[in-house]
Amino acid sequence: DNVEKQTEYRTKVKEASTLLLELVNDVLDMSKLESGEVVLEESPFNLSKIFEEVLVVIEQIAAEQNIRIVWEKKEIKHRDLIGSPRYVKRVMMNILSNAVKYNGTIYVSCVEIPSEQPEMTTMEFVCRDTGIGMTDEFQKHIFEPFAQEHTGSRTKFAGTGLGMPITKKLVEKMGGTITFESEKGVGTTFVIRVPFKIDLDADKREE
């Protein structure tokens, strides 16, 4: 009959269920990536729409943690691209949700880097946070499965420890690179660069 206890237990069950579902999905994704079962799409998509879909979710989570997300710049000439929108979205979601787990402000930017190859371009996505940063020791293991650094975590659950390994494998599968710089007590910056084909027929499809 204790309403407060009922609410507390329901909350704990929901949080545990969410973490368990996340763990199962991440383990399955990691297994597929390691066995080479992940097949990249070659589908047309709009990069701005991907950002909008991701930010709707991330900004809500950030607001609950009193964390601010700031767009620093969005210098993009070609927004209509050919690639794997599902994995682009997953990479963005993983990087931003990782940043939201810690104190500080999150600064996001995306700039286009012209490619020497015809009908190709490269997008550089940067996520910089002023959070707790990472120790030098943990930085050596950040892309290893199940690696976690628990000290100073903002949220109750630090996650599965598979988000960053999955992100790295997806980025590399798309032909891109992911690098980072971090300093304990100062913050972390992730830089992702991924090449894409430019969707030259986007205007025709919209007509």
Secondary structure as GFF3:
##gff-version 3
##sequence-region A 1 207
A	DSSP	alpha_helix	3	35	.	.	.	ID=ss1
A	DSSP	beta_strand	43	46	.	.	.	ID=ss2
A	DSSP	alpha_helix	47	64	.	.	.	ID=ss3
A	DSSP	beta_strand	69	75	.	.	.	ID=ss4
A	DSSP	beta_strand	80	83	.	.	.	ID=ss5
A	DSSP	alpha_helix	85	100	.	.	.	ID=ss6
A	DSSP	beta_strand	106	114	.	.	.	ID=ss7
A	DSSP	beta_strand	120	129	.	.	.	ID=ss8
A	DSSP	alpha_helix	136	139	.	.	.	ID=ss9
A	DSSP	alpha_helix	163	173	.	.	.	ID=ss10
A	DSSP	beta_strand	177	183	.	.	.	ID=ss11
A	DSSP	beta_strand	187	198	.	.	.	ID=ss12
A	DSSP	alpha_helix	202	206	.	.	.	ID=ss13
###
